[in-house]
Amino acid sequence: MNSKNIHRRTFLDWLLGAGLVVWAIGFVAPVVAYLWPAQRRGPGAQAVSAGKQQDFAEWQTKIIALNGQPVIVIRTPQGFRAFSAICTHLGCIVTWDAARHLVACPCHAGLFDLNGRVVGGPPPRPLMEYGVAVVNNEVMIKSA
Ligand code: FES
């Protein structure tokens, strides 16, 4: 074996090693990103605006995102309420039943009252409630 073959072989070994490292990073990084909880990647929002108070008519609702989770905001005659919009049965996104003034799940007819309590259907638990504060006319929803 001459020195030219040794250099070629060393270079090919290095190239193979570098290729394996790149492949390993490309394979492992998405798995780690998927498994790493989102909360640990950075600070989540502590509060988010649902809009101006006057943008909500009485009994009007809106679904907003807070830390990537859907939240249903309801303006009642007594003020604003906000609940997780994820049904506690199998995770469907709830809607507002304006005729009955109830939060309704379209998947299996789950029903929740204005306190988030289950009043019909299969959901096993109430909806998680979020804090609401009106600050400078802005309806702010606070993370739980
Ligand atoms: S997912 Fe809501 S009632 Fe089943």
Residues whose N, C-alpha, C, O or C-beta is under 5 A from the ligand:
A	BS01	FES	C87 H89 L90 G91 C92 C105 C107 H108 A109 G110 G121 P123
